[in-house]
Amino acid sequence: MGQITSLFARKMVAAAGKAIDPQAALSVAGLQADDPWDPKVMITDEAYYAMLEFMATQMDVTGLPVRTGDSMRCDEYGALGLAWKAAPDLLGSFSRVARYARLWTSVVEYELRPTDRGMLFILHRQGPRRLGLRLSNEATLASAISLCRQVSPDRVAPIEVWIKHAAPQSLTEHEAYFGCPVISHQPLDALLMSNETLSRPNLLGDEGITGFLDGHLKAELAEIEDDASLVRQTKDLISRALSEGLPKMADVARGLGMSVRSYHRRLAEHGASFQTLTEETRRELALGLLQEERYSLSDVAFLTGFSEQSAFTRAFKRWMGQTPASYRKDMCRG
């Protein structure tokens, strides 16, 4: 289960306006409407997608991603937003997002890929193509164009916008916003940008400021990667122990060479808990094992630490909204 800045959830709710009850939507993501907008407060990707899907039951969300993307502002991204503005040109801006996006999300990676038509700015996000993920991808691409238009002297439009999923019921609002065709059923989620557009000087481009901010961002990224290392080690030890039942925090702490008190403190500093990481590990392991037909459902239940298949089924329905058997069937069909 990945992490996404709560800023994106709050922006989606704000863009919906009076069409929804903001507190009802934010509560699905575990947020309170009256709390400060702190981009360093993270939520899980599952909670974010669930919130978007709840909003879809309350309103027409077709144009919501582009309205949300249009509302994003460089200053809301902290040092990364400043680095976007201070880059000498849009190619430099996109390059910094590709390098430092981990500061904002652990579920998306970005890639710049040259083609004979220009440069692809690619959004890589794993997971089932559920509605919440699709809406999030569209908003992310729209956000990138909004940031471009804030720093470029001329209005920026891609050559094309690519989405892997089927087109929403109408593309009118999308194509009016992007100023180009939006093409569905593509192999990638991406913006195709012309080299000429990417080479335009940014209004506030400054090499000196860019160098300073790069150093700051590298330090922030190093801290996050240290956090991720502890989480990865924890999940690895949990996954190895699950076939013998749920592991105890004391045993995992010992395996990492820490006291229980020190281990608990380190996890808390990283905004994690042993219980949450155990739940995430079980879910991620179950999703992987269900793609291997050689494992029966009872095998998967055993390997993920459940004493009974019925308990595994209940937990899986809580995680994914469907039974393990239905999920496996859908995977085979896809």
HELIX and SHEET records of a PDB file:
HELIX    1   1 SER A    6  ALA A   16  1                                  11    
HELIX    2   2 GLY A   17  ALA A   19  5                                   3    
HELIX    3   3 PRO A   22  VAL A   28  1                                   7    
HELIX    4   4 ASP A   45  ALA A   56  1                                  12    
HELIX    5   5 LEU A   64  SER A   71  1                                   8    
HELIX    6   6 CYS A   74  TYR A   77  5                                   4    
HELIX    7   7 GLY A   78  ALA A   86  1                                   9    
HELIX    8   8 LEU A   90  TYR A  100  1                                  11    
HELIX    9   9 ALA A  101  LEU A  103  5                                   3    
HELIX   10  10 LEU A  131  VAL A  151  1                                  21    
HELIX   11  11 THR A  172  PHE A  178  1                                   7    
HELIX   12  12 ASN A  195  LEU A  198  1                                   4    
HELIX   13  13 GLU A  207  ALA A  241  1                                  35    
HELIX   14  14 LEU A  242  GLU A  244  5                                   3    
HELIX   15  15 MET A  249  GLY A  255  1                                   7    
HELIX   16  16 VAL A  260  GLU A  269  1                                  10    
HELIX   17  17 PHE A  274  LEU A  290  1                                  17    
HELIX   18  18 LEU A  297  LEU A  303  1                                   7    
HELIX   19  19 GLN A  309  MET A  320  1                                  12    
HELIX   20  20 PRO A  324  ARG A  333  1                                  10    
SHEET    1   A 2 GLN A   3  THR A   5  0                                        
SHEET    2   A 2 MET A  42  THR A  44 -1                                        
SHEET    1   B 5 VAL A 108  THR A 115  0                                        
SHEET    2   B 5 GLY A 118  ARG A 125 -1                                        
SHEET    3   B 5 ASP A 189  MET A 193 -1                                        
SHEET    4   B 5 GLU A 160  TRP A 162 -1                                        
SHEET    5   B 5 VAL A 182  ILE A 183  1                                        
END                                                                             
